[in-house]
């Protein structure tokens, strides 16, 4: 308890907090700086070694070629050939006399002088080899290319880190009793008001949910009524089609009856006066059948017209029924979202209640 109080005392003091922040910043930046330089130097070492091995391979190839052409100093000729040119080069190669115990390949990174020295023995029996010096460019903190940029970047990072750590170490959550009382006095009215608003919002959402449920029930009833009306209408259309079929059958029978009566009239006319009265009755029957045919044709036309008018109504009812289906699905989705919102509000109310207990 005393240790935490003393730490709190030092952190509350701007002077001590600044010194602590400065020490922490220097420690962190030093670690980060050394790690970054180590990684940069490792990258330099790998790149220079790769270049040196490529040049050494070329020199060895040229030396073997010169040996085949009986050159007096194949290695010297190869190094002279690779050093040709007046433009600045990244490397310099030379012929050297190696020690008998020296390894076949050695290298060293001289970061102070910005050089990479590579030694390779090409003729171990004569202790002859090559030395390659790769001239490196300065690389500093976070990949800077000059000492000024390195120092400026280091200072900038140090300054930013110091400011950040200074405010991080500020004991925001370690208030005195007086500060806690003041904070509690400000928070409690706000939390109580938020609790009232959440409760009121929950009531409004429940009322809206009841309204949505009523819409769903009315939509479902309307959908069922439309479905029943559409089914009845389809039944009536089917019965109209059946009636038309019966009328068409009657039309066919009437035509057959007309033909037979005409034949009867013709036969009776051959009998003269004896068949005259019967012929007149047959003509009257023929005229009656013609009237029946005319009435049947008018009835069929009327029924066909009614069926043509009712058929689009059935399609319209199907479209309206689909609209009610969409309304029902939308209402169900709204109800589900409102239930989720109500659950979230309930959780928020529980959190506020818990906060009140912790503060009070």
TIROZA-225531 format. One record per residue: residue in three letters; chain; x, y, z of N, C-alpha, C in turn. Coordinates in steps of 0.02 Angstrom, whole numbers, plus 50000, padded with zeros to 5 digits. Each point is the difference from the previous one (the first is absolute). Layout:
<sites>
  res  chain   n_xx   n_yy   n_zz  ca_xx  ca_yy  ca_zz   c_xx   c_yy   c_zz
  ALA      A      X      Y      Z      X      Y      Z      X      Y      Z
...
</sites>
This chain:
<sites>
  res  chain   n_xx   n_yy   n_zz  ca_xx  ca_yy  ca_zz   c_xx   c_yy   c_zz
  UNK      A  50041  49940  50000  49959  50060  50000  50043  50063  50000
  UNK      A  50054  49999  50042  50045  50057  50002  50036  50008  49933
  UNK      A  50019  49944  49970  50036  50003  49936  49955  50031  49947
  UNK      A  49936  49979  49998  49955  50028  49950  49988  50074  50013
  UNK      A  49996  50020  50064  49990  50070  50016  50060  50042  49979
  UNK      A  50061  49974  50011  50060  50037  49980  50004  50006  49924
  UNK      A  49983  49946  49965  49999  50004  49926  49949  50051  49977
  UNK      A  49942  50000  50033  49948  50049  49983  50024  50071  50013
  UNK      A  50039  50009  50054  50026  50067  50015  50048  50023  49946
  UNK      A  50045  49956  49979  50049  50020  49949  49966  50012  49932
  UNK      A  49948  49961  49986  49966  50009  49936  49958  50063  50000
  UNK      A  49976  50021  50058  49961  50061  50004  50045  50062  49992
  UNK      A  50062  49995  50019  50047  50055  49994  50024  50006  49928
  UNK      A  49990  50058  49969  50020  50009  49930  50075  49991  49991
  UNK      A  50039  50024  50049  50073  49996  49995  50022  49927  49999
  UNK      A  49976  49961  50049  50021  49930  50003  49970  49960  49943
  UNK      A  49939  50017  49980  49970  49964  49944  50039  50012  49936
  UNK      A  50026  50062  49992  50040  50015  49941  50065  49960  50001
  UNK      A  50033  49997  50058  50063  49963  50005  49989  49925  49987
  UNK      A  49945  49974  50029  49985  49929  49989  49984  49987  49926
  UNK      A  49962  50046  49970  49983  49993  49929  50062  50003  49957
  UNK      A  50047  50046  50017  50061  50006  49962  50042  49937  50005
  UNK      A  50005  49972  50060  50040  49938  50009  49969  49942  49961
  UNK      A  49934  49993  50005  49966  49946  49963  50008  50010  49925
  UNK      A  49994  50063  49977  50006  50014  49928  50069  49983  49975
  UNK      A  50052  50022  50037  50069  49986  49979  50012  49926  49997
  UNK      A  49975  49964  50050  50009  49927  50001  49967  49967  49940
  UNK      A  49937  50019  49987  49964  49969  49944  50030  50018  49933
  UNK      A  50016  50065  49990  50029  50021  49936  50069  49969  49990
  UNK      A  50039  49994  50054  50066  49968  49993  49993  49928  49977
  UNK      A  49954  49964  50030  49990  49930  49979  49977  49997  49928
  UNK      A  49952  50042  49983  49974  49999  49932  50053  50022  49950
  UNK      A  50041  50050  50019  50053  50025  49956  50051  49946  49987
  UNK      A  50023  49966  50053  50050  49948  49991  49973  49941  49960
  UNK      A  49938  49982  50013  49970  49944  49962  49994  50019  49926
  UNK      A  49978  50062  49987  49993  50021  49930  50068  50002  49964
  UNK      A  50052  50028  50034  50066  50002  49968  50027  49929  49990
  UNK      A  49988  49956  50047  50023  49931  49992  49969  49969  49938
  UNK      A  49935  50010  49992  49965  49971  49941  50025  50032  49935
  UNK      A  50012  50067  50002  50025  50034  49940  50070  49974  49982
  UNK      A  50043  49992  50051  50068  49976  49987  49999  49927  49976
  UNK      A  49954  49961  50026  49993  49931  49975  49981  50000  49926
  UNK      A  49955  50045  49982  49980  50005  49930  50058  50023  49957
  UNK      A  50039  50049  50024  50059  50022  49963  50050  49943  49992
  UNK      A  50011  49964  50053  50048  49944  49998  49979  49948  49949
  UNK      A  49935  49982  49999  49976  49950  49953  50006  50023  49928
  UNK      A  49981  50064  49987  50004  50026  49932  50072  50004  49976
  UNK      A  50046  50024  50044  50070  50005  49980  50031  49931  49990
  UNK      A  49982  49952  50042  50026  49932  49991  49976  49969  49935
  UNK      A  49937  50012  49983  49973  49974  49937  50037  50030  49940
  UNK      A  50012  50067  50003  50036  50033  49946  50072  49974  49996
  UNK      A  50033  49992  50057  50070  49977  50001  50005  49930  49971
  UNK      A  49955  49956  50016  50002  49932  49974  49989  49999  49924
  UNK      A  49957  50044  49976  49990  50003  49928  50064  50023  49964
  UNK      A  50031  50053  50029  50063  50025  49970  50054  49947  50005
  UNK      A  50005  49965  50057  50051  49948  50008  49989  49944  49950
  UNK      A  49937  49983  49987  49985  49948  49951  50022  50021  49930
  UNK      A  49989  50064  49983  50023  50026  49936  50077  49998  49995
  UNK      A  50032  50021  50056  50074  50000  50000  50027  49930  49993
  UNK      A  49970  49952  50034  50023  49931  49995  49990  49973  49929
  UNK      A  49944  50018  49969  49987  49977  49932  50051  50031  49951
  UNK      A  50013  50065  50009  50049  50033  49957  50070  49972  50011
  UNK      A  50016  49983  50063  50065  49972  50016  50010  49932  49966
  UNK      A  49949  49959  50001  50004  49934  49967  50007  50009  49924
  UNK      A  49965  50049  49974  50006  50014  49928  50070  50023  49982
  UNK      A  50028  50043  50044  50068  50024  49988  50051  49944  50006
  UNK      A  49988  49953  50045  50045  49943  50008  50000  49957  49937
  UNK      A  49942  49991  49971  49996  49961  49938  50037  50034  49943
  UNK      A  50003  50067  50003  50035  50037  49947  50073  50015  50018
  UNK      A  50023  49965  50054  50071  50003  50021  50021  50071  50020
  UNK      A  49957  50036  50036  50020  50065  50027  50049  49989  50057
  UNK      A  50048  50044  50007  50051  49992  50053  49971  50010  50070
  UNK      A  49953  50045  50006  49968  50014  50065  49924  50002  49990
  UNK      A  49968  49943  50000  49928  49998  49986  49958  50041  50049
  UNK      A  50015  49994  50065  49961  50036  50050  50009  50075  49993
  UNK      A  50062  50023  49990  50013  50071  49990  49966  50026  49937
  UNK      A  50002  49959  49947  49966  50021  49938  49924  50007  50011
  UNK      A  49970  49953  50038  49928  50002  50013  49981  50061  50042
  UNK      A  50040  50015  50052  49985  50058  50042  50008  50065  49961
  UNK      A  50052  50004  49957  50009  50060  49958  49941  50009  49953
  UNK      A  49976  49945  49972  49944  50003  49953  49937  50025  50035
  UNK      A  49988  49977  50061  49940  50020  50036  50004  50070  50027
  UNK      A  50061  50027  50008  50009  50068  50026  49998  50053  49945
  UNK      A  49993  49979  49937  50002  50047  49944  49940  50047  50004
  UNK      A  50010  50059  49972  49947  50051  49999  50017  50060  50041
  UNK      A  49974  50058  49979  50014  50063  50035  49943  50021  50046
  UNK      A  49941  49970  49990  49943  50021  50042  50008  49972  50070
  UNK      A  49969  50034  50049  50003  49975  50070  49970  49931  50005
  UNK      A  50033  49957  50039  49977  49932  50008  49981  49986  50072
  UNK      A  49958  49949  50007  49979  49980  50066  50052  49957  50035
  UNK      A  50047  49974  49962  50048  49954  50030  50069  50011  49968
  UNK      A  50051  49972  50033  50069  50000  49974  50029  49931  50015
  UNK      A  50028  49968  49949  50027  49933  50007  50075  50001  49989
  UNK      A  50036  49961  50039  50074  49997  49993  50024  49930  50014
  UNK      A  50061  49985  49974  50032  49935  50010  50041  50005  50064
  UNK      A  49995  49948  50044  50037  50000  50063  50033  49933  50011
  UNK      A  50047  50002  50046  50034  49939  50024  49967  49981  50066
  UNK      A  49970  49942  50002  49963  49979  50060  50044  49957  50045
  UNK      A  49979  49994  50063  50035  49956  50047  49982  49928  49985
  UNK      A  50045  49957  50017  49989  49929  49985  49944  49970  50043
  UNK      A  49989  50031  50058  49949  49973  50045  49933  50037  49992
  UNK      A  49999  50049  49955  49939  50039  49992  49945  49958  49968
  UNK      A  49938  50013  50021  49944  49965  49971  49991  50021  49927
  UNK      A  49963  49961  49963  49990  50014  49929  49961  50065  49990
  UNK      A  49955  50016  50045  49958  50060  49993  49992  50033  50068
  UNK      A  50018  50064  50004  49989  50039  50061  49973  50069  49980
  UNK      A  49963  50031  50046  49973  50067  49986  49990  50036  50066
  UNK      A  49998  50067  49994  49993  50042  50059  49965  50064  49981
  UNK      A  49953  50021  50041  49964  50063  49989  50031  50054  50044
  UNK      A  50029  50051  49968  50030  50057  50036  49951  50058  49994
  UNK      A  49952  50003  50047  49947  50050  49995  50026  50070  50014
  UNK      A  50055  50005  50039  50027  50066  50016  50027  50033  49937
  UNK      A  50037  49963  49959  50029  50027  49939  49956  49986  49939
  UNK      A  49942  49971  50011  49952  49985  49946  50032  49957  49946
  UNK      A  50031  49945  50022  50031  49953  49953  49981  49929  50019
  UNK      A  50000  49958  49949  49990  49929  50009  50059  49965  49966
  UNK      A  50040  49964  50039  50061  49968  49974  49987  49925  49994
  UNK      A  50013  49975  49939  49987  49930  49985  50065  49969  49974
  UNK      A  50021  49944  50029  50060  49965  49979  49981  49929  49979
  UNK      A  50030  49979  49944  49988  49932  49976  50064  49972  49969
  UNK      A  50017  49939  50018  50058  49966  49973  49981  49963  49936
  UNK      A  50035  50017  49945  49985  49968  49936  50050  49943  49986
  UNK      A  50063  50009  50022  50051  49948  49990  50031  49984  50067
  UNK      A  49973  49953  50036  50026  49984  50067  50072  49975  49998
  UNK      A  50019  49965  49945  50068  49973  49997  50052  50056  49995
  UNK      A  49981  50058  49973  50046  50056  49993  49984  50056  50050
  UNK      A  49949  49989  50042  49979  50052  50048  49982  50065  49965
  UNK      A  49965  49994  49943  49979  50058  49962  49923  50006  50003
  UNK      A  49978  50062  50005  49928  50011  50002  49983  50071  49980
  UNK      A  49940  50020  50015  49976  50068  49982  49971  50033  50062
  UNK      A  50004  50066  49998  49968  50040  50052  49952  50049  49966
  UNK      A  49938  50001  50025  49949  50044  49972  49978  50048  50054
  UNK      A  50004  50064  49983  49977  50052  50046  49936  50030  49971
  UNK      A  49946  49992  50036  49936  50029  49979  49989  50064  50039
  UNK      A  49990  50056  49963  49990  50065  50031  49925  50009  50014
  UNK      A  49985  50010  50064  49930  50004  50021  49978  50072  50008
  UNK      A  49936  50011  49994  49971  50065  50013  49974  50002  50072
  UNK      A  50000  50061  50027  49977  50008  50069  49926  49982  50005
  UNK      A  49983  49963  50050  49930  49985  50015  49991  50004  50075
  UNK      A  49951  50039  50021  49991  50012  50071  49932  49978  50025
  UNK      A  49976  50035  50050  49938  49982  50034  49941  50003  49952
  UNK      A  49962  49945  49997  49941  49994  49958  50015  50013  49926
  UNK      A  50060  49980  49979  50018  50003  49930  50023  50068  49975
  UNK      A  50017  50047  50045  50024  50066  49979  50067  49993  49963
  UNK      A  50012  50047  49954  50059  49995  49956  50056  50049  50018
  UNK      A  49991  50039  50053  50053  50047  50020  50000  50005  50076
  UNK      A  50056  50024  50027  50006  50007  50073  49952  50053  50026
  UNK      A  49992  50053  49962  49953  50053  50022  49929  49973  50004
  UNK      A  49979  49964  49948  49933  49971  50001  49993  49948  50056
  UNK      A  50053  49963  50012  49999  49951  50055  49989  50035  50067
  UNK      A  50039  50053  50013  49994  50035  50064  49932  50035  50006
  UNK      A  49977  50031  49945  49936  50035  50001  49942  49951  50013
  UNK      A  50003  49943  49966  49947  49950  50008  50001  49972  50071
  UNK      A  50060  49988  50026  50006  49974  50068  49972  50049  50051
  UNK      A  50017  50065  49990  49975  50051  50046  49924  50006  49996
  UNK      A  49973  49997  49939  49928  50005  49991  49963  49942  50034
  UNK      A  50026  49940  49990  49969  49941  50032  50005  50006  50076
  UNK      A  50057  50024  50024  50009  50009  50072  49950  50050  50028
  UNK      A  49990  50055  49963  49954  50052  50023  49928  49975  50001
  UNK      A  49980  49968  49945  49931  49975  49996  49987  49947  50054
  UNK      A  50048  49956  50009  49992  49948  50051  49997  50029  50070
  UNK      A  50041  50052  50011  50000  50031  50066  49932  50032  50016
  UNK      A  49973  50036  49951  49934  50031  50011  49946  49947  50011
  UNK      A  50003  49947  49959  49950  49947  50006  50004  49966  50069
  UNK      A  50061  49981  50019  50008  49964  50064  49984  50046  50059
  UNK      A  50015  50065  49993  49986  50047  50054  49925  50001  50016
  UNK      A  49959  50001  49946  49928  50002  50011  49972  49931  50017
  UNK      A  50033  49947  49977  49977  49933  50018  50011  49988  50074
  UNK      A  50057  50024  50027  50015  49990  50071  49959  50044  50046
  UNK      A  49963  50048  49969  49959  50042  50042  49945  49958  50032
  UNK      A  49993  50002  50065  49953  49955  50035  49928  50023  49990
  UNK      A  49972  49986  49940  49932  50022  49986  49950  49965  50045
  UNK      A  50012  49937  50015  49952  49961  50038  50017  49996  50075
  UNK      A  50051  50038  50021  50021  49998  50070  49984  50067  50032
  UNK      A  49938  50013  50010  49978  50064  50027  50001  49997  50077
  UNK      A  50004  50058  50029  49995  50005  50072  49927  49992  50020
  UNK      A  49989  49997  50065  49931  49992  50025  49957  50059  49978
  UNK      A  50028  50060  50002  49962  50059  49980  49983  49997  49926
  UNK      A  50049  49980  49959  49987  49994  49928  49947  49947  49987
  UNK      A  50004  49944  50036  49951  49947  49991  49930  50024  50018
  UNK      A  49994  50038  50055  49935  50026  50020  49972  50047  49948
  UNK      A  50043  50044  49974  49977  50047  49948  49978  49963  49937
  UNK      A  50040  49950  49982  49982  49961  49940  49935  49962  50011
  UNK      A  49991  49972  50060  49939  49963  50015  49940  50047  49999
  UNK      A  50009  50061  50026  49945  50048  50001  49979  50020  49930
  UNK      A  50047  50001  49953  49984  50017  49931  49971  49941  49961
  UNK      A  50024  49941  50017  49979  49941  49961  49931  49975  50019
  UNK      A  49984  50002  50065  49937  49970  50023  49939  50031  49966
  UNK      A  49994  50068  49997  49941  50028  49965  49998  49980  49926
  UNK      A  50057  49998  49969  50001  49981  49929  49979  49928  49991
  UNK      A  50024  49956  50044  49982  49929  49995  49926  49990  50014
  UNK      A  49973  50036  50049  49929  49994  50016  49957  50024  49941
  UNK      A  50021  50055  49968  49963  50024  49942  50004  49951  49942
  UNK      A  50060  49970  49991  50008  49950  49947  49957  49939  50014
  UNK      A  49994  49982  50063  49958  49942  50019  49927  50015  49985
  UNK      A  49977  50061  50016  49931  50019  49985  49987  49999  49925
  UNK      A  50047  50027  49962  49992  50002  49927  49998  49929  49971
  UNK      A  50042  49956  50026  49999  49931  49976  49934  49966  50017
  UNK      A  49975  50012  50060  49935  49970  50019  49944  50027  49956
  UNK      A  50000  50066  49987  49949  50030  49957  50006  49973  49928
  UNK      A  50061  49993  49977  50010  49973  49933  49976  49928  49996
  UNK      A  50012  49961  50053  49976  49931  50002  49924  49997  49996
  UNK      A  49965  50046  50037  49927  50002  49998  49975  50017  49929
  UNK      A  50032  50050  49969  49980  50019  49932  50011  49942  49951
  UNK      A  50054  49965  50008  50013  49943  49955  49950  49944  50011
  UNK      A  49981  49988  50063  49949  49948  50013  49933  50019  49970
  UNK      A  49982  50066  50006  49937  50022  49969  50003  49992  49924
  UNK      A  50056  50018  49972  50008  49993  49927  49997  49927  49980
  UNK      A  50028  49957  50042  49999  49928  49986  49928  49974  50001
  UNK      A  49958  50024  50047  49930  49980  50000  49965  50024  49937
  UNK      A  50016  50061  49978  49970  50026  49939  50020  49958  49939
  UNK      A  50063  49979  49999  50023  49957  49945  49965  49933  50001
  UNK      A  49988  49973  50061  49965  49936  50006  49928  50006  49974
  UNK      A  49967  50058  50014  49933  50010  49974  50000  50004  49924
  UNK      A  50051  50034  49973  50006  50003  49927  50009  49930  49971
  UNK      A  50041  49959  50032  50011  49932  49977  49935  49960  50001
  UNK      A  49961  50007  50054  49937  49963  50005  49951  50023  49947
  UNK      A  49993  50067  49990  49955  50025  49949  50022  49979  49931
  UNK      A  50065  50001  49988  50026  49979  49935  49987  49927  49987
  UNK      A  50008  49959  50052  49988  49929  49993  49927  49985  49985
  UNK      A  49953  50036  50035  49929  49991  49987  49983  50022  49929
  UNK      A  50026  50058  49979  49987  50024  49933  50027  49952  49948
  UNK      A  50058  49973  50013  50029  49951  49953  49955  49938  49994
  UNK      A  49975  49975  50057  49956  49942  49999  49935  50015  49963
  UNK      A  49972  50061  50012  49938  50019  49967  50010  50005  49924
  UNK      A  50055  50029  49980  50015  50005  49929  50010  49931  49969
  UNK      A  50031  49956  50037  50011  49932  49975  49933  49965  49990
  UNK      A  49954  50009  50049  49934  49969  49994  49960  50029  49942
  UNK      A  50003  50067  49993  49965  50033  49944  50027  49978  49933
  UNK      A  50065  49993  49996  50031  49978  49937  49979  49929  49983
  UNK      A  49998  49956  50051  49979  49931  49987  49927  49997  49977
  UNK      A  49956  50041  50032  49930  50000  49978  49994  50026  49929
  UNK      A  50039  50051  49984  49997  50028  49933  50024  49950  49948
  UNK      A  50053  49962  50017  50023  49949  49954  49947  49945  49991
  UNK      A  49964  49985  50054  49946  49951  49995  49945  50024  49953
  UNK      A  49982  50065  50007  49948  50028  49957  50023  50000  49927
  UNK      A  50063  50015  49988  50026  49999  49932  49995  49929  49971
  UNK      A  50017  49951  50042  49995  49931  49978  49928  49981  49983
  UNK      A  49952  50021  50043  49930  49985  49987  49974  50035  49938
  UNK      A  50024  50061  49988  49981  50034  49938  50025  49961  49939
  UNK      A  50060  49975  50004  50027  49960  49945  49958  49937  49990
  UNK      A  49979  49968  50055  49958  49941  49995  49932  50018  49969
  UNK      A  49971  50057  50020  49937  50021  49970  50006  50013  49926
  UNK      A  50055  50030  49980  50011  50011  49928  50006  49934  49963
  UNK      A  50032  49952  50031  50005  49934  49968  49931  49969  49991
  UNK      A  49956  50007  50051  49931  49973  49994  49963  50036  49944
  UNK      A  50007  50066  49996  49966  50038  49947  50024  49979  49931
  UNK      A  50065  49989  49994  50027  49977  49935  49973  49931  49982
  UNK      A  49992  49956  50050  49970  49934  49986  49928  50008  49978
  UNK      A  49963  50046  50033  49931  50014  49980  49997  50027  49929
  UNK      A  50048  50042  49982  50004  50027  49932  50008  49945  49950
  UNK      A  50043  49952  50015  50010  49944  49954  49936  49959  49992
  UNK      A  49967  49986  50056  49937  49961  49997  49946  50038  49962
  UNK      A  49998  50066  50007  49951  50041  49964  50012  49997  49925
  UNK      A  50063  50002  49981  50016  49995  49928  49978  49933  49972
  UNK      A  50012  49947  50038  49978  49934  49977  49924  49996  49995
  UNK      A  49966  50030  50051  49926  49999  49998  49974  50039  49941
  UNK      A  50031  50058  49984  49980  50039  49941  50006  49960  49936
  UNK      A  50056  49964  49995  50010  49961  49939  49947  49946  49992
  UNK      A  49983  49968  50056  49950  49946  49996  49930  50028  49986
  UNK      A  49985  50058  50029  49934  50031  49987  49995  50022  49928
  UNK      A  50055  50027  49972  49999  50019  49929  49987  49939  49956
  UNK      A  50033  49946  50017  49988  49938  49961  49927  49977  50006
  UNK      A  49972  50008  50061  49930  49981  50011  49953  50043  49959
  UNK      A  50015  50066  49999  49957  50046  49960  50003  49982  49927
  UNK      A  50058  49983  49976  50007  49982  49929  49959  49937  49985
  UNK      A  50004  49951  50044  49963  49937  49989  49924  50012  50004
  UNK      A  49979  50043  50047  49929  50014  50006  49973  50039  49940
  UNK      A  50042  50042  49971  49977  50037  49941  49986  49954  49941
  UNK      A  50032  49942  50000  49989  49952  49946  49931  49966  50007
  UNK      A  49970  50000  50059  49935  49968  50011  49942  50044  49978
  UNK      A  50013  50062  49987  49946  50045  49977  49959  50025  50058
  UNK      A  49930  49999  49989  49955  50027  50051  50000  49959  50063
  UNK      A  50016  49936  49995  49998  49957  50058  50052  50021  50052
  UNK      A  50056  50022  49979  50054  50017  50047  50007  50074  50012
  UNK      A  49951  50039  49976  50006  50072  50004  49998  50025  50073
  UNK      A  49953  49974  50039  49994  50024  50069  50061  49980  50042
  UNK      A  50022  49939  49987  50060  49978  50037  50060  50040  49980
  UNK      A  50003  50018  49935  50057  50041  49976  50000  50068  50032
  UNK      A  49940  50030  50011  49996  50065  50032  50026  49997  50072
  UNK      A  49980  49946  50035  50023  49992  50069  50076  49990  50003
  UNK      A  50026  49963  49949  50072  49990  49998  50037  50065  49988
  UNK      A  49970  50044  49957  50032  50065  49988  50000  50043  50063
  UNK      A  49944  49997  50038  49998  50036  50063  50054  49974  50049
  UNK      A  50007  49934  50002  50052  49971  50042  50069  50021  49978
  UNK      A  50010  50004  49934  50065  50022  49972  50015  50071  50021
  UNK      A  49949  50044  49995  50010  50070  50020  50016  50006  50074
  UNK      A  49966  49958  50041  50014  50001  50072  50072  49979  50016
  UNK      A  50023  49949  49964  50069  49978  50011  50050  50054  49980
  UNK      A  49984  50036  49946  50045  50055  49979  50004  50054  50053
  UNK      A  49941  50016  50031  50000  50050  50053  50042  49975  50060
  UNK      A  49993  49934  50015  50040  49972  50055  50075  50007  49984
  UNK      A  50019  49988  49938  50070  50007  49980  50024  50071  50008
  UNK      A  49957  50048  49979  50019  50070  50006  50010  50020  50074
  UNK      A  49953  49977  50043  50007  50014  50071  50063  49968  50029
  UNK      A  50015  49939  49978  50060  49966  50024  50063  50037  49979
  UNK      A  50000  50025  49939  50059  50038  49976  50009  50064  50040
  UNK      A  49943  50035  50014  50005  50061  50040  50025  49984  50071
  UNK      A  49973  49946  50028  50021  49980  50068  50074  49983  50001
  UNK      A  50023  49964  49949  50072  49982  49997  50044  50062  49994
  UNK      A  49977  50048  49958  50039  50062  49993  50003  50038  50065
  UNK      A  49942  50002  50035  49999  50035  50065  50045  49967  50051
  UNK      A  49997  49933  50003  50042  49965  50048  50074  50007  49982
  UNK      A  50015  50000  49935  50070  50009  49979  50025  50070  50020
  UNK      A  49957  50051  49992  50018  50068  50020  50012  50005  50075
  UNK      A  49954  49967  50039  50008  50002  50073  50065  49965  50021
  UNK      A  50015  49942  49968  50062  49965  50016  50061  50041  49983
  UNK      A  49997  50037  49943  50056  50043  49981  50010  50056  50050
  UNK      A  49945  50026  50028  50006  50054  50049  50025  49975  50067
  UNK      A  49980  49940  50020  50018  49974  50066  50072  49976  50002
  UNK      A  50026  49974  49944  50067  49970  50000  50054  50050  50023
  UNK      A  50002  50064  49975  50050  50047  50026  49992  50016  50074
  UNK      A  49936  49997  50024  49990  50012  50071  50037  49948  50042
  UNK      A  49999  49940  49977  50036  49947  50036  50075  50014  50002
  UNK      A  50027  50024  49944  50072  50017  49998  50015  50058  50047
  UNK      A  49955  50051  49999  50010  50057  50045  49998  49979  50073
  UNK      A  49954  49955  50016  49997  49975  50069  50063  49963  50020
  UNK      A  50030  49963  49953  50062  49966  50015  50057  50050  50013
  UNK      A  50001  50055  49962  50051  50052  50010  49991  50033  50069
  UNK      A  49936  50016  50016  49986  50031  50066  50018  49951  50056
  UNK      A  49986  49936  49991  50017  49950  50050  50076  49998  50011
  UNK      A  50038  50006  49945  50073  50001  50006  50024  50062  50037
  UNK      A  49966  50057  49988  50017  50061  50037  49990  49990  50075
  UNK      A  49944  49969  50019  49988  49987  50070  50051  49951  50028
  UNK      A  50022  49953  49959  50052  49954  50022  50065  50038  50015
  UNK      A  50018  50048  49957  50060  50041  50011  49992  50042  50064
  UNK      A  49940  50029  50009  49988  50040  50060  50008  49957  50063
  UNK      A  49974  49939  49996  50005  49955  50058  50072  49983  50016
  UNK      A  50040  49985  49948  50071  49984  50011  50038  50060  50028
  UNK      A  49985  50060  49973  50032  50061  50025  49982  50013  50073
  UNK      A  49937  49990  50016  49978  50010  50070  50035  49950  50046
  UNK      A  50007  49938  49977  50035  49951  50041  50073  50020  50011
  UNK      A  50033  50025  49947  50069  50024  50007  50006  50058  50048
  UNK      A  49952  50047  49996  50000  50057  50046  49991  49975  50072
  UNK      A  49955  49952  50009  49989  49973  50067  50062  49967  50028
  UNK      A  50035  49962  49959  50062  49968  50023  50052  50051  50020
  UNK      A  50010  50052  49958  50049  50052  50015  49981  50038  50064
  UNK      A  49935  50012  50009  49979  50034  50061  50012  49957  50062
  UNK      A  49991  49936  49993  50015  49955  50056  50074  50002  50018
  UNK      A  50042  50000  49948  50072  50005  50013  50018  50067  50032
  UNK      A  49968  50054  49976  50013  50066  50029  49978  50002  50073
  UNK      A  49943  49970  50014  49977  49997  50069  50049  49962  50045
  UNK      A  50026  49945  49974  50050  49962  50038  50063  50041  50012
  UNK      A  50022  50038  49949  50059  50042  50008  49988  50054  50052
  UNK      A  49941  50031  49998  49983  50051  50050  49999  49971  50070
  UNK      A  49975  49939  50005  50000  49967  50066  50071  49989  50025
  UNK      A  50044  49979  49955  50070  49991  50020  50032  50067  50020
  UNK      A  49985  50053  49963  50026  50066  50018  49975  50022  50068
  UNK      A  49937  49986  50014  49973  50019  50065  50035  49962  50056
  UNK      A  50015  49936  49988  50037  49960  50050  50070  50029  50012
  UNK      A  50034  50020  49945  50066  50029  50007  49997  50066  50039
  UNK      A  49950  50040  49986  49993  50063  50037  49986  49988  50074
  UNK      A  49959  49950  50014  49986  49982  50069  50064  49977  50036
  UNK      A  50040  49961  49964  50063  49977  50028  50047  50058  50012
  UNK      A  50002  50048  49952  50042  50059  50008  49978  50042  50060
  UNK      A  49934  50005  50009  49975  50037  50058  50023  49969  50066
  UNK      A  49998  49934  50002  50022  49965  50061  50074  50013  50012
  UNK      A  50041  49998  49946  50072  50010  50009  50016  50071  50021
  UNK      A  49963  50048  49973  50014  50071  50017  49973  50017  50069
  UNK      A  49938  49977  50012  49968  50017  50064  50026  49959  50057
</sites>
